[in-house]
Amino acid sequence: MGSRRGMGRLTVTVPSPMRFKKRASAFNACVGAALRGQKYSKPAPGTGGRRDKRIQSAFISAARSCAGRRA
């Protein structure tokens, strides 16, 4: 079982290989909370995933509402 030690905003995970994990910023946490739990209907074939305009617009509106937040 690895140990963890925080160094400011980075978290060091030990043992080998040594990895660094960066904590989510307040902006990322806000956007994630705004998008969490939303339901979307099944898209038309070929328009899902990153091309889905409904999901893109939901992300853009969440990002605008969380603008200016810092860690």
C-alpha positions in Angstrom: 0.0 0.0 0.0 1.5 3.3 -1.0 1.8 6.4 1.2 0.9 9.9 0.3 2.4 13.2 1.2 1.1 16.6 0.2 3.5 19.3 -1.0 1.4 22.4 -1.5 -0.9 21.6 -4.5 0.9 18.4 -5.5 0.4 15.0 -3.9 3.3 12.5 -4.1 2.3 8.9 -4.3 4.9 6.4 -3.2 6.2 3.6 -3.9 7.7 3.3 -7.3 7.0 4.6 -9.9 6.8 8.0 -8.2 3.8 9.9 -9.4 2.5 13.3 -8.8 -1.1 14.1 -8.6 -2.4 17.7 -8.9 -5.4 18.6 -6.9 -8.4 19.9 -8.9 -8.6 23.7 -8.9 -11.7 25.4 -7.6 -12.8 26.1 -11.2 -12.6 22.5 -12.2 -14.4 21.4 -9.0 -17.1 24.0 -9.7 -17.6 22.8 -13.4 -17.6 19.2 -12.3 -20.3 19.9 -9.7 -22.4 21.8 -12.2 -22.3 18.9 -14.7 -22.6 16.0 -12.2 -25.9 14.1 -12.3 -27.2 15.6 -15.5 -29.1 13.3 -17.9 -29.0 13.5 -21.6 -31.3 11.7 -24.1 -29.7 9.4 -26.6 -28.2 11.4 -29.5 -28.7 10.7 -33.2 -26.1 8.4 -34.8 -22.8 10.2 -35.5 -23.6 13.1 -33.2 -22.7 11.7 -29.8 -19.6 12.1 -27.6 -17.6 15.3 -28.1 -19.8 16.3 -31.1 -22.9 16.4 -29.0 -24.1 20.0 -29.0 -26.2 19.7 -25.9 -23.3 18.5 -23.8 -21.0 21.1 -25.3 -23.5 23.9 -24.4 -24.0 22.5 -20.9 -20.2 22.6 -20.4 -19.9 26.1 -21.8 -22.6 27.4 -19.5 -21.1 25.7 -16.5 -17.7 27.1 -17.4 -19.1 30.6 -17.7 -21.0 30.4 -14.4 -17.7 29.3 -12.6 -15.5 31.9 -14.3 -13.1 33.7 -11.9 -12.7 30.9 -9.3 -9.3 30.1 -8.2 -7.8 27.6 -5.8 
